């Protein structure tokens, strides 16, 4: 860290404790932000709830005349194009439900294509009737009875087609190759074991029926492979789901109320009952009045969230303002930034209050005595009997404090002359030059660092002695 040529540091250090103290002193601002946050968030949530409730009520009112119309009447009131739109929406909804069911229940779709469990079975056959036997075995493996027997062996009670798609059969010369896929090693091995037993039993039956056939060898391999074909299949299913969902949404979102009611009745025919008859005008008016009576309550969670958000926002904003503020942050910054002496650090907050605090009054008296003593000793060492008070915010300093300081120093034969800001008041600068020695009174968190620098620089340029700075807290 380097100083500038005029003795004013380029960077500042932020005291976190002081920053927290200054931020908390602005508790009125924090409470105001908390109130604003609670009002804004609660009002926004209330508006959303009210809008949704109003829309729901309007939808009920607008569909009231259709709800008491039979399905046949609803269909007859539509033209061919509108009726076909409802049927198309039902078709795409059915396809979408089928795809969803397949993705959720299919074992094949649950397999990770990058870690697919594969069990390969190679059955080597021999004999004069091998070709006929292989054809028989191929058909037997793909038959429904075999799949059902496998499901019974592995205790699988869901749809048998999900097991069938895990089994792949291929014939190579006199060898039958059966590949079993699985989401887990246990399931793949279970299906493979059941298939092996079934094929063995079937070959034995074929041999007993008079065919010249025998099972020479069974080769089994357990592997973990990357199945790009399965990855492609899953992508195709997902794309088909997305496409059907888009088609369905395109139809349904453009439906009128009567089309939506017809769609719901046709898709939920088992649960939706046909209306017994049309409502009378009096019944309609009663229902309309009931639906129009909208009640929305204030969300208490949003009130709490708004208060917390407002407090956090106020704290963050105040912390940012403190960090980037050009105002002086305490007596330590006077020493650090300007290399200037601090004659005293005094709290005048009680002088601006109607109620007098004895404890604060005693502390103020002690601080005032210490300040007077520092000024007296400095003047005595330099042989000075007259000082001039100035400062960038001296007009904001309580007159009572200045008069008390003048009285105390007068008892020690030191004359104190109080003036105005020497930067903007030429008369004050001339008066300071006549007195010869300056004491600057600055207010913590209000006096600007740049103005303090200009004051000290102006005194240095005009060879005016500066005794030091008095820091005042209000």
Buried (B, 14 or more C-beta within 10 A) or exposed (E): EEEEEEBBBEEBEEBEEBBBEBBEEBEEBBBEBBEBBBBBBBEEBBEEBEEEEEEEBEEBBEBBEBBBBBBEBBBEBBEEEBBEBBBBBBBBBEBBEEBEEBBEEBBBBBBEBEEBBBBBBBBBBEBEBBBBBBEBBBEBBEEEEBBBBBBEBBEBEEBBEBBBBBBBBEEEEBBBBBBBBBBEEEBBBBBBBBBBEBBEEBBEEBBEEEBEBBBEEEEBEEEEEEBEEBBEBBEEBEEBBEBBBEBBEEBBEEBEBBBBBBBEBBBEEEEEEEBEEEBEEEEBEEBBEEBEEEEBEEBEEBBEBBBBBBBBBBBEBBBEEBEEBEBBBBBBBBEBBBEBEBBBBBBBEBBEEEEEEEEBEEBBEEBBEBBBBBBBEBBEEEEBEEBBBBBBBBEEBEEEBBEBBBEBBEEBEBBBBBBBBBBEBEEBBEBBBEBEBBBBBBBBBBBBBEBBBBBBBBBEEEEBEBBBBBBBBB
